[in-house]
Amino acid sequence: MGENPRAAKVADRIREIIAQRLERGIRDPRLGFVTITDVRVTGDLQHASVFYTVYGTDEERADSAAALKAATGMLRTEVGRNLSLRLTPSLEFIADAIPENAAAIDALLREATERDNEARALAANAQYAGDEDPYVKPREFEDDDED
C-alpha cells in the first residue's frame, strides 16, 4: 500500500515550520544545536512524530530533549498557525539515532577491513595442502592407427 501523499506534504511543511522556529530561537537555555531530521505524520493527520538530532554531549542531548518537551505546546501552536488544517496534529519529539548508528557502522567497517587485511596476509604466505591442481584429469591415450 502506498504512502499518503497529503501526509507527506504536511510532514515536510511541519519540518520546515519547526526548523524555522528553532532557528529563530526559543527562550530556553537548555536547547542546544538541534537539527530536525524527519517528520512522520499519521494517515489521518492527527499525530506527527518529529525526529531530531543534537550536536554535543549526552548531557546536552538530555537538556535539549527536556527543552523540546517543554516547548511542544508553543511549537504546536506555531504549526497550527502556518498549516491550513482543521485540526493541528499533536507533536512528539523523538531523538534520532543517526549518530549512534553511524558510529556502529564505522566500527563494523573498520573491523571488516582489519579482517580482510589479516586474510590477505595469510593468503600471501599460503601453500597448497596437496597438489597444486587436485582435480583428476582425464586419461590421455595414445592413438594407435592400427588396432
PyMOL commands that set and color helices and strands:
alter all, ss='L'
color gray80, all
select helices_A, chain A and resi 5-24+58-70+72-82+98-124
alter helices_A, ss='H'
color red, helices_A
select strands_A, chain A and resi 33-41+47-55+90-95
alter strands_A, ss='S'
color yellow, strands_A
deselect
rebuild
show_as cartoon
